[in-house]
Amino acid sequence: MTEVFIRSPVHCPICKQERTSQRTKGEIVDALDNNKPIRAFVECHDWHWDLTESERKELAATVRA
């Protein structure tokens, strides 16, 4: 079975440039349903962080549309 990847725009906390982060739809739905952190990643600085509450809401609207 092929997994669906959701790509979302994020801003690198270091350089503030907009980049794209991706996770599987299953990972995102599980994190949203179970109040788990959703990790973002940007290659420009090899940086990981948890999405903020507002970023989670934006992502939820995209995934559940």
C-alpha positions as CSV (number, residue, x, y, z in Angstrom):
1,M,0.0,0.0,0.0
2,T,1.3,3.4,-0.9
3,E,1.5,6.0,1.8
4,V,0.3,9.5,1.2
5,F,2.8,12.2,2.1
6,I,1.6,15.7,3.0
7,R,3.9,18.5,2.3
8,S,3.5,21.8,4.2
9,P,5.2,25.1,4.2
10,V,7.3,25.9,7.3
11,H,9.7,28.7,8.1
12,C,13.2,27.8,9.2
13,P,13.7,29.0,12.8
14,I,17.3,30.0,11.9
15,C,17.2,31.8,8.5
16,K,13.4,32.4,8.4
17,Q,13.2,31.2,4.8
18,E,10.1,29.3,3.8
19,R,10.8,25.6,3.2
20,T,8.7,22.5,2.7
21,S,8.4,19.8,5.4
22,Q,6.7,16.5,4.9
23,R,5.2,13.7,6.9
24,T,2.8,10.8,6.1
25,K,-0.9,11.5,6.4
26,G,-1.1,8.7,8.9
27,E,1.6,10.2,11.1
28,I,-0.1,13.6,11.0
29,V,-3.6,12.2,11.8
30,D,-2.3,10.1,14.6
31,A,-0.5,13.1,16.1
32,L,-3.5,15.3,15.8
33,D,-5.9,12.7,17.2
34,N,-3.7,11.8,20.2
35,N,-2.3,15.3,20.9
36,K,1.3,14.2,20.1
37,P,3.9,16.6,18.8
38,I,4.3,17.0,15.1
39,R,8.0,17.4,14.1
40,A,9.0,19.6,11.2
41,F,12.4,19.4,9.4
42,V,14.2,21.8,7.1
43,E,17.3,20.8,5.2
44,C,18.8,24.3,4.9
45,H,20.1,24.0,8.5
46,D,19.4,20.3,9.2
47,W,17.0,21.5,11.9
48,H,14.0,19.7,13.6
49,W,11.4,21.2,15.9
50,D,7.8,20.7,17.0
51,L,5.1,22.6,15.2
52,T,3.3,25.4,17.1
53,E,-0.4,25.2,17.9
54,S,-1.2,27.6,15.0
55,E,0.9,25.5,12.6
56,R,-0.9,22.4,13.8
57,K,-4.3,23.9,13.1
58,E,-3.2,24.9,9.6
59,L,-2.0,21.4,9.0
60,A,-5.1,19.9,10.4
61,A,-7.3,22.0,8.1
62,T,-5.2,20.7,5.1
63,V,-5.2,17.1,6.1
64,R,-8.9,16.9,7.0
65,A,-10.2,18.9,4.0
